[in-house]
Each structure stands twice: as C-alpha cells, then as structure tokens.
Amino acid sequence: MRNRPTLTGTDVQKMVAACKSEATKNKWSVSIAVVDDAGSLLYLERLDGAGPVTAEVAIEKAVTAARTRRASKFWEDRIKERPAFMKFPGILPLQGGVPVMYQNECVGAIGVSRVQSHEDEQIANAGAAALA
C-alpha cells in the first residue's frame, strides 16, 4: 500500500499564520479557507472587515484548487478559451485559490477572498510557501 503525505493541524496553523501575516502587512481584510486534498474544509476564518460572502468564495476557490490540482486562476484563464468548462462541477474560475504541494503531492489548498484577485492569490501563495 502506498503512503502519502497529509496536512496536520500544525501545518494548517502554520499556513494560516503566513496568510494572516501577508494580509495584515498589506492591511487587507480577507477570508481564508484551507481544505484537504479532497476539498474538505479544515479551516475557515473571516478577518474583521471581510464581508459574509467572502467566506463562501474563499472555500470554493480552495476546493477548486484542491480537486483540480491547479490554481483557480488557471480555470479563470481557461474558460475564456473554452466556456464549456463552466459546466464542470465544483469549479469556481476566480483567481485566489492555490493547491498546496508537498513532496510532489497535492495535500490540500488555500483559498482567499476579499481584495483584488491577484492579491487574494498573493496571500494564498504566502500560506502555501510556509510548508516549503
């Protein structure tokens, strides 16, 4: 039987701390979601000032990245070329979700929502880099 890495609670806390640090440094109020490799929610936080809908969007961005093993920005760009991808279940084609890779395996994903999409992704990348 094959063994593969998985996220621990400590890993999640380390990633969230890096996300919050990046958001705080830039004075951005965001929602941060962390999911496992199957897209199941492990952590969600809506920072002060982030609207209610941002929590759902952050989760969906993370789920998209985890299930497809690609940043949600990939789908945003891809749908411009092939709108039929909008029919794929569980895909939110908005930048701000990134897969978390460890030892060449996707162990989960981080989704962020509230500021400009590239800034959401900047925060998510800071969290993903915390495991490197």
Secondary structure, 3 states (H helix, E strand, C coil): CCCCCCCCHHHHHHHHHHHHHHHHHCCCCCEEEEEECCCCEEEEEECCCCCHHHHHHHHHHHHHHHHHCCCHHHHHHHHHHCHHHHHCCCCCCCCCEEEEEECCEEEEEEEEECCCHHHHHHHHHHHHHCCC
